[in-house]
Amino acid sequence: MSLHPRPEIADLKTCPHGGPDYSELERLGFKPEDVLDFSVSANPFGPPPGIKEALSSAVIDRYPDADSAELKRTIAKSFSMTPENIIVGSGSMELIRLIALAYLGRDDTVLIIEPTFGEYEVACHIVGSKILKHRTQEEEGFKLNVDETIDLVGCHRPKIVFLCNPNNPTGQYLAEQEIEKILSAGEDTLLALDEAYISFAENPWRSLNLVKENNIIILRSMTKDYALAGLRLGYGIACPEIIATLRKVCPPWNVNAVAQRAGVLALGDSAYLKQCQKGVREAREFLKRELAQLGLPPMSSQAHFFLVKVGDAKQFRQALLKYGIMVRDCTSFGLPEYIRIAPRSLPECQKLINAIRAVRK
């Protein structure tokens, strides 16, 4: 065939993710609803009550609002900001690609701190930019060295720095002062601060105070907060100039009518998320205690998920899957000895522990 894509696309490698591989489950004789999924770090308690029934009121026989205006107003109001500070996406992953599309060219450098979410690298490869990687170390608990990061920013002057905070998959969470130092290190550098897991972080600080006129965009995921993975919904918060730039490359009608409606309804139930946060914390502490007693102590984490060193992660995941239990094999993060676990309800967590006992026998 004489038709070829751009070299960047021809060599592009897809990024593995958590969640069910439906063809894999079919081969094993499982239905998706029969599997307990500890591989996805989202709210395990489902959407707010009544939201599924209320979605029947979403209008689907005409195009959705291309600007997601009602949802933007609802998000802005909840954070005491303006709709001009908000962009809504079909998941925060779409916004990551919009950032790369709007700001990166072939001669631009991007700094990515690993191990971390693989879609940052994919988005940068698509536009052909140069990627500078800096890796945190296992012996240091995968904690980011802020001074080293500042030096890298000063030396290489990257166009964008991608930071996941709390970081996926390590759960490490940078303090406000640390983020401020990195932000101030590059006057012409955009800091893309991915806070997909902020609602389940320990002692979170208000990063939105950094927006104002700074070169920062904060990404949030309603998929994680309100269990809306099937609808795909996320948003970005930045100064109006950055938001306006992203809007220029954003596809029209990028967020469907059902997702927009679900977002408005979910944000209207503030008590629900607090209730879920309490349940997640209880399940997390239970798993940490039980895993430690099994000789599999989790790595230190300030998020609700955590890494567990099991030896051969791929083999361990496959063994658990035979029991209808799914965990995240972290080989794609460059951590082939680790799995990542995110808590579910306490009875489901007990099933995970029982399955691990059986596997280890």
C-alpha positions in Angstrom: 0.0 0.0 0.0 1.4 3.4 -1.0 -0.5 5.4 1.5 1.4 5.9 4.8 0.7 7.9 7.9 3.1 10.5 9.4 6.2 8.8 10.9 5.0 9.8 14.4 1.8 7.8 13.9 3.4 4.9 12.2 5.6 4.3 15.2 3.0 5.2 17.8 2.4 2.6 20.6 -0.9 2.5 22.4 -1.0 2.9 26.2 -2.4 0.0 28.3 -4.9 0.9 30.9 -6.8 -0.6 33.8 -10.3 -1.8 33.5 -11.8 -4.8 31.7 -10.5 -6.2 28.5 -13.8 -7.5 27.2 -12.3 -10.0 24.7 -10.1 -11.4 27.5 -13.0 -11.8 29.8 -15.0 -13.6 27.0 -12.1 -16.0 26.5 -12.1 -16.9 30.2 -15.9 -17.3 30.3 -16.6 -14.2 32.4 -19.2 -11.4 31.9 -17.9 -7.9 32.8 -20.5 -7.7 35.6 -19.1 -11.0 37.1 -15.6 -9.5 37.7 -14.6 -7.4 40.7 -12.4 -4.7 39.3 -9.7 -3.4 41.6 -7.6 -2.2 38.6 -9.4 1.1 38.1 -8.9 3.9 40.7 -12.4 5.3 40.5 -15.3 5.6 43.0 -16.3 2.0 43.6 -19.8 2.8 44.9 -21.4 3.8 41.6 -23.0 7.1 40.5 -25.1 9.2 43.0 -28.5 7.7 43.7 -31.2 8.5 41.2 -28.8 9.6 38.5 -29.4 6.7 36.2 -33.1 7.3 36.3 -32.8 11.0 35.9 -30.6 10.6 32.7 -33.8 9.6 30.9 -34.6 13.3 30.8 -31.5 14.0 28.6 -32.4 15.2 25.1 -30.8 12.9 22.6 -32.7 13.8 19.4 -30.7 17.0 18.8 -27.1 18.1 19.1 -25.8 18.7 22.6 -24.7 22.2 23.7 -21.3 22.5 22.1 -20.1 24.7 24.9 -21.5 22.5 27.8 -22.6 25.8 29.3 -24.8 24.6 32.1 -22.2 22.1 33.2 -19.5 24.8 33.0 -21.6 27.1 35.2 -22.2 24.4 37.7 -18.5 23.5 37.9 -17.5 27.2 38.1 -20.0 27.9 40.9 -18.8 25.0 43.0 -15.2 26.4 42.9 -16.2 30.1 43.1 -14.7 30.7 39.6 -16.1 31.8 36.3 -17.2 29.7 33.3 -14.3 31.3 31.3 -12.0 29.4 33.6 -13.5 26.0 32.6 -13.3 23.6 29.7 -15.2 20.3 29.6 -13.9 17.2 27.9 -14.9 13.7 27.0 -12.8 12.5 29.9 -9.7 14.3 31.0 -7.8 12.2 28.5 -9.3 14.3 25.7 -8.1 17.4 27.4 -4.5 16.0 27.6 -4.5 15.6 23.8 -6.0 19.1 23.3 -3.2 20.6 25.4 -0.6 18.8 23.2 -2.4 19.8 20.0 -2.7 23.5 21.0 0.8 24.1 22.4 3.3 21.7 21.0 5.3 21.6 17.8 8.1 19.3 16.6 10.9 21.3 18.1 9.2 21.6 21.5 10.4 19.7 24.5 8.0 18.1 27.1 9.1 17.0 30.6 7.4 13.9 31.9 8.1 12.5 35.4 7.9 8.7 35.4 6.4 6.3 36.3 3.2 8.0 35.5 0.1 8.0 33.3 1.1 6.8 29.8 -1.2 9.0 27.9 1.0 12.1 28.4 3.6 10.5 26.3 1.1 9.3 23.6 -0.3 12.8 23.2 3.2 14.3 22.8 4.2 11.6 20.3 1.1 12.3 18.2 2.2 15.9 17.6 5.9 14.9 17.2 7.4 16.8 20.1 10.5 15.8 22.0 10.0 14.0 25.3 12.4 14.4 28.2 11.8 11.8 30.9 12.9 11.8 34.5 12.3 8.8 36.6 11.7 8.6 40.3 13.4 5.7 42.1 12.0 2.7 44.0 14.5 3.0 46.8 13.3 6.5 47.4 9.6 5.5 47.5 9.1 6.9 44.1 9.1 10.4 45.6 9.8 13.3 43.3 13.0 15.3 43.9 11.7 18.8 43.4 15.2 20.4 43.1 16.1 18.0 40.3 12.9 18.8 38.5 13.5 22.5 38.8 17.0 22.0 37.4 15.6 20.1 34.4 13.1 22.9 33.8 15.7 25.6 33.9 18.2 23.6 31.7 15.8 22.3 29.0 13.1 24.9 29.1 10.3 22.5 28.3 7.1 23.9 26.7 5.0 21.7 29.0 5.6 19.8 32.2 3.0 17.0 32.9 2.6 16.2 36.6 0.0 13.8 38.0 -0.8 14.7 41.6 -1.5 12.4 43.3 0.6 10.4 40.9 -0.6 7.4 39.0 0.5 4.7 39.9 2.6 5.6 42.9 0.1 7.6 44.9 2.8 10.2 45.7 1.3 13.7 46.4 3.3 16.9 46.1 2.7 19.7 48.6 1.5 23.2 47.5 5.0 24.7 48.1 6.6 22.1 45.9 4.2 22.7 43.0 4.7 26.5 43.4 8.5 26.0 43.0 8.1 23.9 39.9 5.6 26.4 38.5 7.9 29.4 39.1 10.9 27.6 37.5 9.8 28.2 33.9 8.2 31.4 32.9 7.4 30.1 29.4 6.4 26.6 30.6 2.9 25.3 30.9 2.3 23.1 33.9 -0.4 20.5 33.2 -1.3 19.4 36.7 -3.4 16.3 36.5 -5.6 15.9 39.6 -7.7 13.1 38.5 -7.5 11.5 42.0 -7.6 14.6 44.1 -11.0 13.8 45.7 -9.5 10.7 47.3 -6.1 12.2 48.3 -5.0 12.5 51.9 -5.1 16.1 53.2 -5.6 17.8 49.7 -4.7 21.5 49.3 -6.6 23.9 47.1 -4.5 24.1 43.9 -7.1 26.3 42.2 -5.5 29.2 44.0 -2.6 28.9 41.6 -4.7 29.5 38.5 -5.1 33.2 38.3 -2.6 34.4 35.7 -0.1 31.5 36.0 0.8 29.1 33.2 -1.0 26.2 34.7 -4.0 24.1 33.8 -5.6 21.7 36.4 -7.3 18.6 35.1 -10.0 16.8 37.0 -12.0 13.6 36.3 -15.7 13.2 37.1 -15.1 9.6 36.0 -13.1 9.0 39.2 -15.2 11.1 41.5 -18.7 10.0 40.5 -18.2 6.6 38.8 -19.1 7.9 35.3 -16.5 5.9 33.3 -19.1 4.8 30.7 -20.0 8.4 29.9 -16.5 9.9 29.8 -16.4 13.3 31.5 -13.6 15.5 32.8 -12.8 19.2 32.9 -9.8 21.6 33.0 -9.4 24.8 35.0 -7.1 27.6 33.9 -6.9 31.3 33.2 -9.3 32.4 30.4 -6.4 32.8 27.9 -5.4 29.1 28.2 -9.1 28.0 28.1 -9.8 30.1 25.0 -6.7 28.5 23.2 -7.9 25.0 24.0 -11.4 25.8 22.7 -9.9 26.6 19.3 -8.8 23.0 18.8 -11.7 21.3 20.7 -14.0 19.4 18.5 -17.6 20.7 18.4 -20.1 18.7 20.5 -17.2 16.9 22.2 -19.3 16.1 25.3 -22.6 14.3 24.7 -25.9 15.3 26.1 -26.2 12.4 28.6 -22.7 13.1 30.0 -23.5 16.8 30.4 -26.7 16.0 32.2 -25.0 13.5 34.5 -22.3 16.0 35.4 -24.8 18.6 36.5 -26.8 16.1 38.5 -23.7 14.6 40.2 -22.3 18.0 41.2 -25.7 18.8 42.8 -25.3 16.0 45.3 -22.4 17.2 47.5 -23.1 14.8 50.4 -22.7 11.8 48.2 -19.0 12.2 47.4 -18.2 12.8 51.1 -20.0 9.6 52.0 -18.0 7.7 49.3 -14.7 9.1 50.5 -15.4 7.8 54.0 -16.2 4.3 52.6 -13.0 4.3 50.4 -10.8 5.3 53.4 -12.2 2.4 55.5 -11.7 -0.1 52.7 -8.2 1.2 52.0 -7.1 0.8 55.6 -8.6 -2.7 55.7 -6.6 -3.7 52.6 -3.4 -2.3 53.9 -3.7 -4.2 57.1 -4.7 -7.5 55.5 -2.0 -7.3 52.8 0.7 -6.6 55.3 -0.4 -9.6 57.3 0.0 -11.7 54.1 3.6 -10.4 53.7 2.6 -8.0 50.9 2.9 -4.6 52.5 1.7 -1.8 50.1 4.0 1.0 49.2 3.4 4.3 50.9 0.8 6.3 49.1 -1.2 9.5 49.7 -3.9 8.4 47.3 -6.6 5.7 47.8 -4.7 3.3 45.5 -1.3 1.8 46.1 1.4 -0.4 44.7 2.1 -3.9 45.9 5.3 -5.8 45.0 4.3 -9.3 44.1 7.2 -10.6 42.0 5.8 -11.4 38.5 2.9 -8.9 38.2 1.6 -10.3 34.9 1.4 -13.8 36.3 -0.1 -12.6 39.6 -2.8 -10.7 37.7 -3.7 -13.7 35.6 -3.9 -16.0 38.6 -6.3 -13.6 40.4 -8.4 -13.2 37.2 -9.3 -16.9 37.3 -11.1 -16.1 40.6 -13.0 -13.2 38.9 -10.7 -10.6 40.5 -8.9 -7.9 38.5 -5.9 -5.9 39.6 -3.6 -3.6 37.5 -0.4 -5.1 36.2 2.1 -2.2 36.3 4.5 -3.6 33.7 3.4 -0.9 31.3 4.6 1.7 33.9 8.0 0.0 33.9 7.2 -1.8 37.1 6.9 -5.5 36.2 7.1 -6.6 39.8 4.2 -4.4 41.0 0.5 -4.5 40.9 -1.8 -1.5 41.7 -4.9 -2.0 43.8 -7.7 0.5 44.4 -10.3 -0.3 47.1 -13.8 -1.4 46.6 -16.5 -2.1 49.3 -15.4 -3.9 52.4 -17.1 -7.2 51.4 -15.5 -7.0 48.0 -12.1 -6.3 49.5 -12.5 -9.4 51.7 -13.0 -11.4 48.5 -9.8 -10.0 47.1 -7.9 -11.0 50.2 -9.3 -14.5 50.1 -8.4 -14.8 46.4 -4.8 -13.6 47.1 -4.5 -16.2 49.9 -5.7 -18.9 47.5 -3.2 -17.7 44.8 -0.3 -17.7 47.2 -1.0 -21.3 48.3 
